[in-house]
Amino acid sequence: MYQDELYELVAARSGTARLQLFGIIFGYNRVVIYLEPKSNSEHNVVPVTARTHLLMDEEPLPWADWAAEFRHRMPEEIKNLMEEVTAGSTSGDHKQAIKDRLKQIRDLFRISRYRRTRTGALSVAENTVGGDSEEKDTPEHRKSSGKGGGKGGRAGDIYALFAVDDGEPGEEVLADIDPMVRWIKVKDGTRVSPLLDDRAAKYLAEQNEILINEDFRVFTDMMNRWSERYSDAPGARPHIEDAVREWFEQALIETILGLQALSGSQEWNMEDIAKAWSEEALTAAVMQRYHIDNSIKRVLGARLGSLKEKTA
């Protein structure tokens, strides 16, 4: 909003993506955000000649900066809305079980993380992914350092993916870089069509979070397959759904971790990485079934009894 006119209005899929960037992951169909940049002594805001969008200090608006600030200072009303929406979700927490299994192959991912610090011996890239940095990217910090948001800005609330030859002082840190996971579905209101229709998952890089579509046919087919096999076991369905979620969840977490390990190499820039964790690419990542099916079989055999025992 600038001088009572709307610029850069986004809706539908683009609007949903923009709201998720601002941290509104659930209930996004009930939220509208208006931003009103002010032209003052610190920043010069003007519309382009065609009056289609705005420029701040002769550059595109720093959406990533604003989104990071909004996520840190999320209004209580929106927090309450998201908690209300997720209250009906029944997905279990598989984080620790998956983390314990991945410890055995953690060295294969070879992921390093860095943070900016004045006394650091390394040179760290400014674009970042996952945790809290020592120096926040606040308006005050940008003013004192002479740096603007620039070309969409930087998130400012997460660790750097890689070291560079010409960057800011920093140091390597041990960080928990496993992405958070949330299962969403239409039935409990955590997913609203057309978000992820017939897609497996979406990765929110700024929040280091994976949204997994429980309505996706690959997951429901696997649940139905094992429900039919254990049709004579009362109460088996919740255990089957939980096992299916856990093993597909691990497949997607491994995919993201593996892609993060490619970041910073000469052959993989951030645009390439973004393509590799797109909705379509993550859908492809869960299309293999054999090993997941065997893993689910072992889990259900321990919980519900093996199928051989039941047919004996």
Phi and psi in degrees as GROMACS dihedral restraints (atoms count N, CA, C in turn):
[ dihedral_restraints ]
;  ai    aj    ak    al  type     phi  dphi    fc
    3     4     5     6     1  -142.5    20    10
    4     5     6     7     1   119.2    20    10
    6     7     8     9     1    51.7    20    10
    7     8     9    10     1    47.4    20    10
    9    10    11    12     1    65.1    20    10
   10    11    12    13     1    19.9    20    10
   12    13    14    15     1  -123.0    20    10
   13    14    15    16     1   147.3    20    10
   15    16    17    18     1   -95.5    20    10
   16    17    18    19     1   134.0    20    10
   18    19    20    21     1  -126.9    20    10
   19    20    21    22     1   151.7    20    10
   21    22    23    24     1    54.9    20    10
   22    23    24    25     1    41.4    20    10
   24    25    26    27     1   -68.9    20    10
   25    26    27    28     1   129.7    20    10
   27    28    29    30     1  -125.7    20    10
   28    29    30    31     1   141.8    20    10
   30    31    32    33     1  -144.0    20    10
   31    32    33    34     1  -176.3    20    10
   33    34    35    36     1    55.0    20    10
   34    35    36    37     1  -135.4    20    10
   36    37    38    39     1   -61.9    20    10
   37    38    39    40     1   -42.7    20    10
   39    40    41    42     1   -63.8    20    10
   40    41    42    43     1   -38.4    20    10
   42    43    44    45     1   -66.1    20    10
   43    44    45    46     1   -40.9    20    10
   45    46    47    48     1   -61.7    20    10
   46    47    48    49     1   -44.2    20    10
   48    49    50    51     1   -62.1    20    10
   49    50    51    52     1   -39.9    20    10
   51    52    53    54     1   -66.4    20    10
   52    53    54    55     1   -41.6    20    10
   54    55    56    57     1   -64.0    20    10
   55    56    57    58     1   -39.5    20    10
   57    58    59    60     1   -66.7    20    10
   58    59    60    61     1   -34.2    20    10
   60    61    62    63     1   -59.5    20    10
   61    62    63    64     1   -35.1    20    10
   63    64    65    66     1   -83.3    20    10
   64    65    66    67     1     4.8    20    10
   66    67    68    69     1    93.4    20    10
   67    68    69    70     1     2.8    20    10
   69    70    71    72     1   -92.1    20    10
   70    71    72    73     1    86.9    20    10
   72    73    74    75     1   -88.3    20    10
   73    74    75    76     1   -32.1    20    10
   75    76    77    78     1  -121.2    20    10
   76    77    78    79     1   147.3    20    10
   78    79    80    81     1    72.7    20    10
   79    80    81    82     1    18.3    20    10
   81    82    83    84     1   -63.6    20    10
   82    83    84    85     1   -22.7    20    10
   84    85    86    87     1   -75.7    20    10
   85    86    87    88     1    -1.8    20    10
   87    88    89    90     1  -117.6    20    10
   88    89    90    91     1    13.8    20    10
   90    91    92    93     1  -129.5    20    10
   91    92    93    94     1   137.7    20    10
   93    94    95    96     1  -128.2    20    10
   94    95    96    97     1   134.4    20    10
   96    97    98    99     1  -114.6    20    10
   97    98    99   100     1   128.6    20    10
   99   100   101   102     1  -110.6    20    10
  100   101   102   103     1   131.3    20    10
  102   103   104   105     1  -112.9    20    10
  103   104   105   106     1   136.3    20    10
  105   106   107   108     1  -125.4    20    10
  106   107   108   109     1    87.5    20    10
  108   109   110   111     1   -68.8    20    10
  109   110   111   112     1   140.7    20    10
  111   112   113   114     1  -105.6    20    10
  112   113   114   115     1   136.5    20    10
  114   115   116   117     1   -90.3    20    10
  115   116   117   118     1   117.1    20    10
  117   118   119   120     1  -147.1    20    10
  118   119   120   121     1  -163.0    20    10
  120   121   122   123     1   -67.1    20    10
  121   122   123   124     1   -23.2    20    10
  123   124   125   126     1   -88.0    20    10
  124   125   126   127     1   -36.8    20    10
  126   127   128   129     1  -137.0    20    10
  127   128   129   130     1   139.7    20    10
  129   130   131   132     1  -106.0    20    10
  130   131   132   133     1   114.5    20    10
  132   133   134   135     1  -109.2    20    10
  133   134   135   136     1   126.8    20    10
  135   136   137   138     1  -144.0    20    10
  136   137   138   139     1   148.7    20    10
  138   139   140   141     1   -80.8    20    10
  139   140   141   142     1   152.6    20    10
  141   142   143   144     1   -70.5    20    10
  142   143   144   145     1   167.1    20    10
  144   145   146   147     1   -56.2    20    10
  145   146   147   148     1   -38.7    20    10
  147   148   149   150     1   -76.9    20    10
  148   149   150   151     1    -6.8    20    10
  150   151   152   153     1    58.2    20    10
  151   152   153   154     1    35.6    20    10
  153   154   155   156     1   -95.5    20    10
  154   155   156   157     1   -28.7    20    10
  156   157   158   159     1  -153.4    20    10
  157   158   159   160     1   172.7    20    10
  159   160   161   162     1  -108.0    20    10
  160   161   162   163     1   156.0    20    10
  162   163   164   165     1  -121.4    20    10
  163   164   165   166     1   141.4    20    10
  165   166   167   168     1  -118.6    20    10
  166   167   168   169     1   119.9    20    10
  168   169   170   171     1    53.5    20    10
  169   170   171   172     1    40.4    20    10
  171   172   173   174     1    66.4    20    10
  172   173   174   175     1    20.8    20    10
  174   175   176   177     1  -132.8    20    10
  175   176   177   178     1   161.7    20    10
  177   178   179   180     1   -57.4    20    10
  178   179   180   181     1   155.0    20    10
  180   181   182   183     1   -60.6    20    10
  181   182   183   184     1   140.0    20    10
  183   184   185   186     1   -81.1    20    10
  184   185   186   187     1    70.0    20    10
  186   187   188   189     1   -59.0    20    10
  187   188   189   190     1   -40.9    20    10
  189   190   191   192     1   -63.8    20    10
  190   191   192   193     1   -38.7    20    10
  192   193   194   195     1   -61.9    20    10
  193   194   195   196     1   -49.2    20    10
  195   196   197   198     1   -63.6    20    10
  196   197   198   199     1   -39.7    20    10
  198   199   200   201     1   -64.0    20    10
  199   200   201   202     1   -42.0    20    10
  201   202   203   204     1   -62.4    20    10
  202   203   204   205     1   -42.7    20    10
  204   205   206   207     1   -65.0    20    10
  205   206   207   208     1   -40.0    20    10
  207   208   209   210     1   -65.0    20    10
  208   209   210   211     1   -41.2    20    10
  210   211   212   213     1   -62.8    20    10
  211   212   213   214     1   -37.6    20    10
  213   214   215   216     1   -71.5    20    10
  214   215   216   217     1   -27.7    20    10
  216   217   218   219     1  -121.7    20    10
  217   218   219   220     1    45.1    20    10
  219   220   221   222     1   -59.0    20    10
  220   221   222   223     1   127.1    20    10
  222   223   224   225     1   -59.3    20    10
  223   224   225   226     1   141.5    20    10
  225   226   227   228     1   -59.2    20    10
  226   227   228   229     1   -35.0    20    10
  228   229   230   231     1   -62.4    20    10
  229   230   231   232     1   -37.7    20    10
  231   232   233   234     1   -74.3    20    10
  232   233   234   235     1   -37.8    20    10
  234   235   236   237     1   -58.5    20    10
  235   236   237   238     1   -44.0    20    10
  237   238   239   240     1   -64.1    20    10
  238   239   240   241     1   -38.0    20    10
  240   241   242   243     1   -62.8    20    10
  241   242   243   244     1   -46.4    20    10
  243   244   245   246     1   -64.9    20    10
  244   245   246   247     1   -38.1    20    10
  246   247   248   249     1   -65.9    20    10
  247   248   249   250     1   -35.5    20    10
  249   250   251   252     1   -65.0    20    10
  250   251   252   253     1   -41.9    20    10
  252   253   254   255     1   -67.2    20    10
  253   254   255   256     1   -42.0    20    10
  255   256   257   258     1   -81.9    20    10
  256   257   258   259     1    -6.2    20    10
  258   259   260   261     1   -60.8    20    10
  259   260   261   262     1   -28.7    20    10
  261   262   263   264     1   -89.7    20    10
  262   263   264   265     1    -0.3    20    10
  264   265   266   267     1   -74.5    20    10
  265   266   267   268     1   139.0    20    10
  267   268   269   270     1  -116.2    20    10
  268   269   270   271     1     9.1    20    10
  270   271   272   273     1   -65.5    20    10
  271   272   273   274     1   137.1    20    10
  273   274   275   276     1   -79.5    20    10
  274   275   276   277     1   169.2    20    10
  276   277   278   279     1  -101.1    20    10
  277   278   279   280     1   112.5    20    10
  279   280   281   282     1  -106.5    20    10
  280   281   282   283     1     7.7    20    10
  282   283   284   285     1   -56.7    20    10
  283   284   285   286     1   -49.7    20    10
  285   286   287   288     1   -67.8    20    10
  286   287   288   289     1   -40.5    20    10
  288   289   290   291     1   -62.3    20    10
  289   290   291   292     1   -42.6    20    10
  291   292   293   294     1   -67.7    20    10
  292   293   294   295     1   -42.5    20    10
  294   295   296   297     1   -59.5    20    10
  295   296   297   298     1   -41.9    20    10
  297   298   299   300     1   -63.8    20    10
  298   299   300   301     1   -39.7    20    10
  300   301   302   303     1   -68.4    20    10
  301   302   303   304     1   -40.1    20    10
  303   304   305   306     1   -72.4    20    10
  304   305   306   307     1   -16.0    20    10
  306   307   308   309     1   -57.7    20    10
  307   308   309   310     1   -32.4    20    10
  309   310   311   312     1   -68.0    20    10
  310   311   312   313     1   -23.1    20    10
  312   313   314   315     1  -125.0    20    10
  313   314   315   316     1    18.8    20    10
  315   316   317   318     1   -57.5    20    10
  316   317   318   319     1   -34.7    20    10
  318   319   320   321     1   -65.7    20    10
  319   320   321   322     1   -20.7    20    10
  321   322   323   324     1   -71.0    20    10
  322   323   324   325     1   -23.5    20    10
  324   325   326   327     1   -82.2    20    10
  325   326   327   328     1   -30.6    20    10
  327   328   329   330     1    47.1    20    10
  328   329   330   331     1    55.8    20    10
  330   331   332   333     1  -102.9    20    10
  331   332   333   334     1   123.5    20    10
  333   334   335   336     1  -107.2    20    10
  334   335   336   337     1   147.1    20    10
  336   337   338   339     1  -129.5    20    10
  337   338   339   340     1   148.9    20    10
  339   340   341   342     1  -134.2    20    10
  340   341   342   343     1   157.6    20    10
  342   343   344   345     1  -134.7    20    10
  343   344   345   346     1   152.3    20    10
  345   346   347   348     1   -75.2    20    10
  346   347   348   349     1   134.0    20    10
  348   349   350   351     1  -153.4    20    10
  349   350   351   352     1   140.3    20    10
  351   352   353   354     1   -59.2    20    10
  352   353   354   355     1   -30.7    20    10
  354   355   356   357     1  -100.4    20    10
  355   356   357   358     1    10.0    20    10
  357   358   359   360     1   -67.5    20    10
  358   359   360   361     1   146.2    20    10
  360   361   362   363     1   -90.2    20    10
  361   362   363   364     1   -11.4    20    10
  363   364   365   366     1  -101.4    20    10
  364   365   366   367     1   165.6    20    10
  366   367   368   369     1  -108.6    20    10
  367   368   369   370     1   119.5    20    10
  369   370   371   372     1  -112.4    20    10
  370   371   372   373     1   139.2    20    10
  372   373   374   375     1   -67.3    20    10
  373   374   375   376     1   150.4    20    10
  375   376   377   378     1   -79.1    20    10
  376   377   378   379     1   -36.6    20    10
  378   379   380   381     1   -72.6    20    10
  379   380   381   382     1   140.0    20    10
  381   382   383   384     1  -137.2    20    10
  382   383   384   385     1   162.4    20    10
  384   385   386   387     1  -149.1    20    10
  385   386   387   388     1   117.2    20    10
  387   388   389   390     1    96.2    20    10
  388   389   390   391     1    70.6    20    10
  390   391   392   393     1   142.5    20    10
  391   392   393   394     1  -163.4    20    10
  393   394   395   396     1  -110.0    20    10
  394   395   396   397     1   129.8    20    10
  396   397   398   399     1   -86.8    20    10
  397   398   399   400     1   162.7    20    10
  399   400   401   402     1   -68.1    20    10
  400   401   402   403     1   -39.1    20    10
  402   403   404   405     1  -112.9    20    10
  403   404   405   406     1   117.2    20    10
  405   406   407   408     1   -72.7    20    10
  406   407   408   409     1   149.0    20    10
  408   409   410   411     1   -87.8    20    10
  409   410   411   412     1    73.0    20    10
  411   412   413   414     1   -96.2    20    10
  412   413   414   415     1   162.3    20    10
  414   415   416   417     1   -56.6    20    10
  415   416   417   418     1   -36.8    20    10
  417   418   419   420     1   -65.6    20    10
  418   419   420   421     1   -41.5    20    10
  420   421   422   423     1   -65.0    20    10
  421   422   423   424     1   -42.7    20    10
  423   424   425   426     1   -63.5    20    10
  424   425   426   427     1   -37.6    20    10
  426   427   428   429     1   -66.5    20    10
  427   428   429   430     1   -43.4    20    10
  429   430   431   432     1   -71.8    20    10
  430   431   432   433     1   -29.0    20    10
  432   433   434   435     1   -92.2    20    10
  433   434   435   436     1    -8.7    20    10
  435   436   437   438     1    79.0    20    10
  436   437   438   439     1    15.7    20    10
  438   439   440   441     1  -110.6    20    10
  439   440   441   442     1   134.7    20    10
  441   442   443   444     1   -94.3    20    10
  442   443   444   445     1  -176.0    20    10
  444   445   446   447     1   -66.2    20    10
  445   446   447   448     1   -39.0    20    10
  447   448   449   450     1    61.8    20    10
  448   449   450   451     1   127.3    20    10
  450   451   452   453     1    34.7    20    10
  451   452   453   454     1    49.5    20    10
  453   454   455   456     1    93.5    20    10
  454   455   456   457     1    -7.7    20    10
  456   457   458   459     1    78.8    20    10
  457   458   459   460     1  -175.2    20    10
  459   460   461   462     1  -131.6    20    10
  460   461   462   463     1   153.6    20    10
  462   463   464   465     1   -63.9    20    10
  463   464   465   466     1   -43.7    20    10
  465   466   467   468     1    77.2    20    10
  466   467   468   469     1     0.4    20    10
  468   469   470   471     1  -122.7    20    10
  469   470   471   472     1    19.8    20    10
  471   472   473   474     1  -144.4    20    10
  472   473   474   475     1   161.5    20    10
  474   475   476   477     1   -74.5    20    10
  475   476   477   478     1   150.9    20    10
  477   478   479   480     1   -72.6    20    10
  478   479   480   481     1   142.4    20    10
  480   481   482   483     1   -73.0    20    10
  481   482   483   484     1   -34.9    20    10
  483   484   485   486     1  -154.6    20    10
  484   485   486   487     1   161.0    20    10
  486   487   488   489     1   -86.8    20    10
  487   488   489   490     1   152.9    20    10
  489   490   491   492     1  -134.8    20    10
  490   491   492   493     1   169.1    20    10
  492   493   494   495     1   -73.7    20    10
  493   494   495   496     1   -35.3    20    10
  495   496   497   498     1  -126.7    20    10
  496   497   498   499     1    86.7    20    10
  498   499   500   501     1  -142.9    20    10
  499   500   501   502     1  -156.3    20    10
  501   502   503   504     1   -94.0    20    10
  502   503   504   505     1   154.9    20    10
  504   505   506   507     1   -58.6    20    10
  505   506   507   508     1   139.2    20    10
  507   508   509   510     1  -162.2    20    10
  508   509   510   511     1  -179.6    20    10
  510   511   512   513     1  -145.4    20    10
  511   512   513   514     1   156.3    20    10
  513   514   515   516     1   -77.9    20    10
  514   515   516   517     1   143.5    20    10
  516   517   518   519     1  -132.4    20    10
  517   518   519   520     1   156.9    20    10
  519   520   521   522     1   -93.4    20    10
  520   521   522   523     1   113.2    20    10
  522   523   524   525     1  -127.0    20    10
  523   524   525   526     1   148.2    20    10
  525   526   527   528     1   -80.2    20    10
  526   527   528   529     1    99.2    20    10
  528   529   530   531     1  -101.3    20    10
  529   530   531   532     1     5.5    20    10
  531   532   533   534     1   -64.3    20    10
  532   533   534   535     1   128.9    20    10
  534   535   536   537     1   -67.9    20    10
  535   536   537   538     1   147.9    20    10
  537   538   539   540     1   -73.7    20    10
  538   539   540   541     1   155.0    20    10
  540   541   542   543     1  -130.6    20    10
  541   542   543   544     1   136.9    20    10
  543   544   545   546     1  -133.0    20    10
  544   545   546   547     1   127.3    20    10
  546   547   548   549     1   -88.5    20    10
  547   548   549   550     1   134.6    20    10
  549   550   551   552     1  -129.0    20    10
  550   551   552   553     1   149.1    20    10
  552   553   554   555     1  -155.4    20    10
  553   554   555   556     1   156.6    20    10
  555   556   557   558     1   -64.2    20    10
  556   557   558   559     1   -38.8    20    10
  558   559   560   561     1   -57.7    20    10
  559   560   561   562     1   -40.4    20    10
  561   562   563   564     1   -99.0    20    10
  562   563   564   565     1     7.9    20    10
  564   565   566   567     1    83.4    20    10
  565   566   567   568     1     1.5    20    10
  567   568   569   570     1   -80.5    20    10
  568   569   570   571     1   -15.9    20    10
  570   571   572   573     1  -126.8    20    10
  571   572   573   574     1   137.2    20    10
  573   574   575   576     1  -123.4    20    10
  574   575   576   577     1   123.1    20    10
  576   577   578   579     1   -59.9    20    10
  577   578   579   580     1   140.9    20    10
  579   580   581   582     1   -95.7    20    10
  580   581   582   583     1    13.1    20    10
  582   583   584   585     1   -57.6    20    10
  583   584   585   586     1   122.2    20    10
  585   586   587   588     1    58.3    20    10
  586   587   588   589     1    25.5    20    10
  588   589   590   591     1   -57.1    20    10
  589   590   591   592     1   121.7    20    10
  591   592   593   594     1    54.4    20    10
  592   593   594   595     1    33.6    20    10
  594   595   596   597     1  -126.0    20    10
  595   596   597   598     1   151.9    20    10
  597   598   599   600     1   -79.4    20    10
  598   599   600   601     1   -45.2    20    10
  600   601   602   603     1  -162.0    20    10
  601   602   603   604     1   165.1    20    10
  603   604   605   606     1  -135.9    20    10
  604   605   606   607     1   133.9    20    10
  606   607   608   609     1  -104.1    20    10
  607   608   609   610     1   123.9    20    10
  609   610   611   612     1   -97.1    20    10
  610   611   612   613     1    96.1    20    10
  612   613   614   615     1   -63.0    20    10
  613   614   615   616     1   -37.6    20    10
  615   616   617   618     1   -63.6    20    10
  616   617   618   619     1   -34.3    20    10
  618   619   620   621     1   -98.1    20    10
  619   620   621   622     1    -3.4    20    10
  621   622   623   624     1    51.6    20    10
  622   623   624   625     1    55.4    20    10
  624   625   626   627     1  -138.4    20    10
  625   626   627   628     1   139.3    20    10
  627   628   629   630     1  -107.9    20    10
  628   629   630   631     1   127.0    20    10
  630   631   632   633     1   -98.7    20    10
  631   632   633   634     1   121.6    20    10
  633   634   635   636     1  -111.3    20    10
  634   635   636   637     1   129.3    20    10
  636   637   638   639     1   -85.3    20    10
  637   638   639   640     1   103.2    20    10
  639   640   641   642     1   -67.8    20    10
  640   641   642   643     1   -17.4    20    10
  642   643   644   645     1   -80.5    20    10
  643   644   645   646     1    -7.2    20    10
  645   646   647   648     1   -63.1    20    10
  646   647   648   649     1   137.7    20    10
  648   649   650   651     1   -60.5    20    10
  649   650   651   652     1   -32.5    20    10
  651   652   653   654     1   -62.9    20    10
  652   653   654   655     1   -40.9    20    10
  654   655   656   657     1   -72.2    20    10
  655   656   657   658     1   -44.9    20    10
  657   658   659   660     1   -67.2    20    10
  658   659   660   661     1   -36.0    20    10
  660   661   662   663     1   -63.3    20    10
  661   662   663   664     1   -40.7    20    10
  663   664   665   666     1   -67.0    20    10
  664   665   666   667     1   -40.0    20    10
  666   667   668   669     1   -62.4    20    10
  667   668   669   670     1   -43.8    20    10
  669   670   671   672     1   -67.5    20    10
  670   671   672   673     1   -36.4    20    10
  672   673   674   675     1   -58.7    20    10
  673   674   675   676     1   -48.8    20    10
  675   676   677   678     1   -77.9    20    10
  676   677   678   679     1   -25.2    20    10
  678   679   680   681     1   -66.1    20    10
  679   680   681   682     1   -37.9    20    10
  681   682   683   684     1   -66.5    20    10
  682   683   684   685     1   -39.4    20    10
  684   685   686   687     1   -68.6    20    10
  685   686   687   688     1   -31.5    20    10
  687   688   689   690     1  -107.6    20    10
  688   689   690   691     1    33.9    20    10
  690   691   692   693     1   -63.6    20    10
  691   692   693   694     1   -21.7    20    10
  693   694   695   696     1   -94.1    20    10
  694   695   696   697     1     8.7    20    10
  696   697   698   699     1  -107.4    20    10
  697   698   699   700     1   104.5    20    10
  699   700   701   702     1   -59.3    20    10
  700   701   702   703     1   136.4    20    10
  702   703   704   705     1    75.3    20    10
  703   704   705   706     1    15.4    20    10
  705   706   707   708     1   -76.6    20    10
  706   707   708   709     1   -29.3    20    10
  708   709   710   711     1   -55.2    20    10
  709   710   711   712     1   -46.9    20    10
  711   712   713   714     1   -59.7    20    10
  712   713   714   715     1   -38.3    20    10
  714   715   716   717     1   -66.9    20    10
  715   716   717   718     1   -38.8    20    10
  717   718   719   720     1   -65.6    20    10
  718   719   720   721     1   -47.5    20    10
  720   721   722   723     1   -60.3    20    10
  721   722   723   724     1   -40.7    20    10
  723   724   725   726     1   -65.0    20    10
  724   725   726   727     1   -42.7    20    10
  726   727   728   729     1   -66.0    20    10
  727   728   729   730     1   -41.1    20    10
  729   730   731   732     1   -63.9    20    10
  730   731   732   733     1   -44.7    20    10
  732   733   734   735     1   -60.6    20    10
  733   734   735   736     1   -43.9    20    10
  735   736   737   738     1   -61.3    20    10
  736   737   738   739     1   -44.9    20    10
  738   739   740   741     1   -79.5    20    10
  739   740   741   742     1   -32.5    20    10
  741   742   743   744     1   -72.0    20    10
  742   743   744   745     1   -33.8    20    10
  744   745   746   747     1   -60.4    20    10
  745   746   747   748     1   -43.8    20    10
  747   748   749   750     1   -63.7    20    10
  748   749   750   751     1   -39.0    20    10
  750   751   752   753     1   -60.6    20    10
  751   752   753   754     1   -40.3    20    10
  753   754   755   756     1   -73.6    20    10
  754   755   756   757     1   -37.7    20    10
  756   757   758   759     1   -62.2    20    10
  757   758   759   760     1   -45.1    20    10
  759   760   761   762     1   -61.7    20    10
  760   761   762   763     1   -37.0    20    10
  762   763   764   765     1   -61.7    20    10
  763   764   765   766     1   -46.7    20    10
  765   766   767   768     1   -66.1    20    10
  766   767   768   769     1   -43.3    20    10
  768   769   770   771     1   -61.8    20    10
  769   770   771   772     1   -42.0    20    10
  771   772   773   774     1   -64.0    20    10
  772   773   774   775     1   -38.7    20    10
  774   775   776   777     1   -69.9    20    10
  775   776   777   778     1   -37.7    20    10
  777   778   779   780     1   -62.3    20    10
  778   779   780   781     1   -32.3    20    10
  780   781   782   783     1   -68.0    20    10
  781   782   783   784     1   -21.4    20    10
  783   784   785   786     1   -80.4    20    10
  784   785   786   787     1   -19.3    20    10
  786   787   788   789     1   -60.9    20    10
  787   788   789   790     1   138.5    20    10
  789   790   791   792     1    93.1    20    10
  790   791   792   793     1    -9.6    20    10
  792   793   794   795     1   -78.0    20    10
  793   794   795   796     1   158.4    20    10
  795   796   797   798     1   -62.5    20    10
  796   797   798   799     1   -33.0    20    10
  798   799   800   801     1   -87.0    20    10
  799   800   801   802     1   -10.9    20    10
  801   802   803   804     1  -126.8    20    10
  802   803   804   805     1   101.7    20    10
  804   805   806   807     1   -88.8    20    10
  805   806   807   808     1   176.7    20    10
  807   808   809   810     1   -67.0    20    10
  808   809   810   811     1   -28.0    20    10
  810   811   812   813     1   -66.9    20    10
  811   812   813   814     1   -40.9    20    10
  813   814   815   816     1   -63.9    20    10
  814   815   816   817     1   -43.6    20    10
  816   817   818   819     1   -61.0    20    10
  817   818   819   820     1   -42.7    20    10
  819   820   821   822     1   -61.0    20    10
  820   821   822   823     1   -37.0    20    10
  822   823   824   825     1   -65.8    20    10
  823   824   825   826     1   -37.7    20    10
  825   826   827   828     1   -71.4    20    10
  826   827   828   829     1   -22.5    20    10
  828   829   830   831     1  -113.2    20    10
  829   830   831   832     1    27.4    20    10
  831   832   833   834     1   -67.9    20    10
  832   833   834   835     1   168.8    20    10
  834   835   836   837     1   -58.7    20    10
  835   836   837   838     1   -41.4    20    10
  837   838   839   840     1   -67.6    20    10
  838   839   840   841     1   -40.2    20    10
  840   841   842   843     1   -67.8    20    10
  841   842   843   844     1   -39.7    20    10
  843   844   845   846     1   -68.4    20    10
  844   845   846   847     1   -30.4    20    10
  846   847   848   849     1   -64.4    20    10
  847   848   849   850     1   -43.4    20    10
  849   850   851   852     1   -61.6    20    10
  850   851   852   853     1   -32.5    20    10
  852   853   854   855     1   -66.1    20    10
  853   854   855   856     1   -22.5    20    10
  855   856   857   858     1  -104.3    20    10
  856   857   858   859     1    10.3    20    10
  858   859   860   861     1   -78.7    20    10
  859   860   861   862     1   -20.9    20    10
  861   862   863   864     1   -75.5    20    10
  862   863   864   865     1   139.2    20    10
  864   865   866   867     1  -119.4    20    10
  865   866   867   868     1   -30.3    20    10
  867   868   869   870     1   -55.4    20    10
  868   869   870   871     1   -54.2    20    10
  870   871   872   873     1   -69.0    20    10
  871   872   873   874     1   -37.5    20    10
  873   874   875   876     1   -65.3    20    10
  874   875   876   877     1   -42.3    20    10
  876   877   878   879     1   -60.7    20    10
  877   878   879   880     1   -41.5    20    10
  879   880   881   882     1   -66.2    20    10
  880   881   882   883     1   -38.0    20    10
  882   883   884   885     1   -65.1    20    10
  883   884   885   886     1   -43.0    20    10
  885   886   887   888     1   -62.8    20    10
  886   887   888   889     1   -39.7    20    10
  888   889   890   891     1   -59.0    20    10
  889   890   891   892     1   -43.7    20    10
  891   892   893   894     1   -65.1    20    10
  892   893   894   895     1   -43.3    20    10
  894   895   896   897     1   -63.2    20    10
  895   896   897   898     1   -46.9    20    10
  897   898   899   900     1   -68.9    20    10
  898   899   900   901     1   -31.4    20    10
  900   901   902   903     1   -63.5    20    10
  901   902   903   904     1   -38.0    20    10
  903   904   905   906     1   -73.0    20    10
  904   905   906   907     1   -35.1    20    10
  906   907   908   909     1   -85.7    20    10
  907   908   909   910     1   -40.8    20    10
  909   910   911   912     1  -114.6    20    10
  910   911   912   913     1    -4.8    20    10
  912   913   914   915     1    94.9    20    10
  913   914   915   916     1   145.4    20    10
  915   916   917   918     1   -71.0    20    10
  916   917   918   919     1   154.2    20    10
  918   919   920   921     1   -66.6    20    10
  919   920   921   922     1   -30.5    20    10
  921   922   923   924     1   -62.6    20    10
  922   923   924   925     1   -41.2    20    10
  924   925   926   927     1   -64.5    20    10
  925   926   927   928     1   -35.5    20    10
  927   928   929   930     1   -75.3    20    10
  928   929   930   931     1   -26.3    20    10
  930   931   932   933     1   -95.4    20    10
  931   932   933   934     1    -5.8    20    10
